[in-house]
């Protein structure tokens, strides 16, 4: 992860451990952990704050809040962890950027679903394994968290490209650990396209055919 903070993690290899996908990585030690996304969806402004109780990201104690100018505040129902934003590298139109950034193309992977709702993608640390990608569905008018998926899956890529589709968005996440591959390397982890859509007011994630 590196958006909103300086990330020092360097992936060196991968292995299966603890029932999940794992990869060796150096211990990240950013100088400033907290960050905030400032968002604008039409006439609706809101922010998403990632706050560490200790101020130290490796403590895995970040909580995430949505706030509006009216004072409404909602916490994302997720376990405390180390979270980060995802730069917008693809064809979606970003509605958020990390507070304090003014450079062109500094938007993050946060997109309008319609005139009122937004999908905000984020990273979740899983050292020494690959990072996870998560997503939240937010009502931009009220600041209410409508739905959240703390993990869509793990990604071999950093940064991650979240692409727009006719019905939502898609990204590549690890789908399978290949036991037949006899190396402690990324080749042992097969990724695939996952579609992320909003259906009946909830986030639906599915593997694409």
C-alpha positions in Angstrom: 0.0 0.0 0.0 1.3 3.5 -0.6 -1.6 5.9 -1.3 -2.2 8.4 1.6 1.0 7.2 3.3 4.5 6.0 2.3 4.6 2.3 2.2 7.8 0.4 2.6 6.6 -3.1 2.0 8.5 -5.1 -0.7 7.1 -8.4 -1.8 9.9 -11.0 -2.0 8.1 -14.3 -2.4 4.9 -16.2 -1.7 3.8 -19.2 0.2 0.7 -20.8 1.6 0.4 -20.3 5.3 -2.4 -20.2 7.9 -5.0 -21.2 5.4 -4.4 -18.1 3.2 -2.0 -16.8 0.6 1.3 -15.6 2.0 4.4 -13.7 0.8 7.5 -12.5 2.5 7.7 -8.7 2.9 9.7 -6.2 4.8 8.1 -4.6 7.8 6.5 -1.3 6.7 7.2 1.7 8.9 5.5 4.9 7.5 6.1 8.2 9.4 2.4 9.1 9.3 -0.3 6.6 9.4 -3.6 8.5 9.3 -5.1 9.8 6.1 -8.4 11.1 4.8 -10.2 10.9 1.4 -12.1 14.0 0.4 -14.9 13.2 -1.9 -17.5 15.0 -4.1 -20.4 13.3 -5.7 -22.5 15.9 -7.5 -23.7 18.2 -4.8 -22.8 15.8 -2.0 -19.5 16.1 -0.2 -18.2 13.5 2.2 -14.9 12.2 3.6 -13.5 8.8 4.5 -11.0 8.9 7.4 -8.5 6.1 8.1 -7.5 6.6 11.7 -4.9 4.7 13.8 -5.4 4.8 17.5 -1.6 4.4 18.1 -0.4 6.4 15.1 1.6 3.4 14.1 0.4 1.5 11.1 2.1 -1.8 12.0 -0.1 -1.9 15.1 -3.0 -2.8 12.8 -5.4 -0.6 14.7 -6.9 1.6 12.0 -10.6 2.3 12.0 -12.5 3.8 9.1 -15.1 6.6 9.3 -17.4 8.3 6.8 -18.2 12.0 7.6 -20.3 14.7 6.0 -20.3 18.5 6.4 -23.5 18.2 8.4 -21.6 16.4 11.1 -23.0 12.9 10.4 -20.4 10.2 11.1 -20.5 6.5 10.5 -17.9 3.8 11.1 -17.3 1.1 8.6 -18.1 -2.3 10.3 -14.7 -3.7 9.8 -12.0 -5.2 12.1 -9.2 -2.8 13.0 -6.3 -3.3 10.6 -3.8 -1.4 8.4 -5.7 0.1 5.4 -4.7 2.2 2.4 -6.2 3.8 -0.6 -5.8 2.7 -4.2 -4.8 5.1 -7.0 -7.2 5.4 -9.9 -5.1 4.0 -12.8 -7.8 3.0 -15.2 -10.9 4.3 -17.0 -13.3 5.1 -14.0 -14.0 8.7 -13.1 -12.7 9.2 -9.5 -14.8 11.2 -7.0 -12.2 11.2 -4.2 -8.6 12.2 -3.6 -6.3 11.9 -0.6 -6.5 15.1 1.4 -3.6 17.4 0.8 -2.8 16.2 -2.7 -3.0 18.7 -5.6 -1.2 17.0 -8.4 -3.0 16.0 -11.6 -4.4 12.5 -11.8 -4.2 12.1 -8.0 -7.7 10.6 -7.6 -8.2 7.3 -5.9 -10.4 4.3 -6.8 -13.7 5.7 -5.6 -16.5 5.9 -8.1 -20.2 7.0 -8.4 -22.8 4.3 -8.6 -25.5 6.8 -9.2 -26.3 10.4 -8.2 -26.2 9.4 -4.5 -24.2 6.3 -3.9 -20.5 5.6 -4.2 -18.1 2.6 -4.2 -14.8 3.3 -2.4 -12.1 0.6 -2.9 -9.2 0.2 -0.4 -6.3 -2.1 0.5 -5.9 -4.1 3.7 -2.5 -5.3 4.8 -2.0 -9.1 5.4 1.8 -9.2 5.9 3.7 -11.3 5.3 1.1 -12.3 2.6 -0.3 -10.4 -0.3 -2.6 -7.4 0.5 -6.3 -7.7 0.3 -8.7 -5.4 -1.7 -11.9 -4.3 -0.1 -14.8 -2.0 -1.0 -17.5 0.0 0.7 -20.8 1.2 -0.6 -21.6 4.7 0.8 -24.6 7.0 0.7 -22.9 10.3 -0.2 -25.9 12.4 1.0 -26.2 11.0 4.5 -22.7 9.4 5.1 -24.4 6.1 5.8 -22.4 2.9 5.1 -24.8 0.8 3.0 -22.6 -2.3 2.6 -18.9 -3.2 2.9 -16.7 -6.2 1.9 -13.5 -6.1 3.9 -11.8 -8.4 1.5 -12.7 -9.2 -2.1 -9.5 -11.3 -2.3 -5.7 -10.9 -2.3 -3.8 -9.1 -5.1 -0.4 -9.7 -6.5 -0.3 -6.2 -7.8 0.4 -2.9 -6.1 -1.0 -0.6 -7.3 -4.2 -2.3 -8.3 -6.1 -1.3 -11.5 -9.8 -1.1 -11.0 -11.5 -1.0 -14.4 -15.0 0.3 -15.3 -17.4 -2.1 -16.9 -21.0 -1.6 -18.3 -22.5 -2.8 -15.0 -19.8 -1.9 -12.4 -16.1 -2.5 -12.0 -13.6 -5.3 -12.3 -10.1 -6.1 -10.9 -7.8 -9.0 -10.7 -7.4 -10.9 -7.4 -5.9 -14.2 -6.5 -8.3 -17.1 -7.3 -6.2 -20.2 -6.7 -3.0 -21.5 -5.1 -1.3 -23.9 -7.5 0.2 -26.6 -5.5 1.7 -28.1 -8.6 4.0 -25.1 -9.0 7.2 -26.0 -7.1 8.5 -22.5 -6.2 8.0 -19.9 -3.5 7.0 -17.4 -6.1 4.1 -15.4 -7.7 3.7 -18.1 -10.4 2.1 -20.3 -7.8 -0.8 -17.9 -7.4 -3.3 -17.7 -10.2 -5.3 -14.5 -10.4 -8.5 -13.8 -12.3 -11.0 -11.1 -13.0 -13.6 -10.3 -10.3 -16.6 -8.2 -11.1 -17.9 -5.8 -8.4 -21.5 -4.5 -8.9 -24.3 -3.0 -6.8 -27.4 -5.2 -7.0 -30.5 -4.6 -4.8 -28.6 -2.1 -2.7 -25.8 -4.4 -1.9 -22.3 -5.1 -3.2 -22.1 -8.2 -5.4 -18.7 -9.7 -6.2 -18.4 -12.5 -8.7 -15.8 -14.2 -10.8 -16.1 -13.2 -14.4 -16.5 -16.0 -17.0 
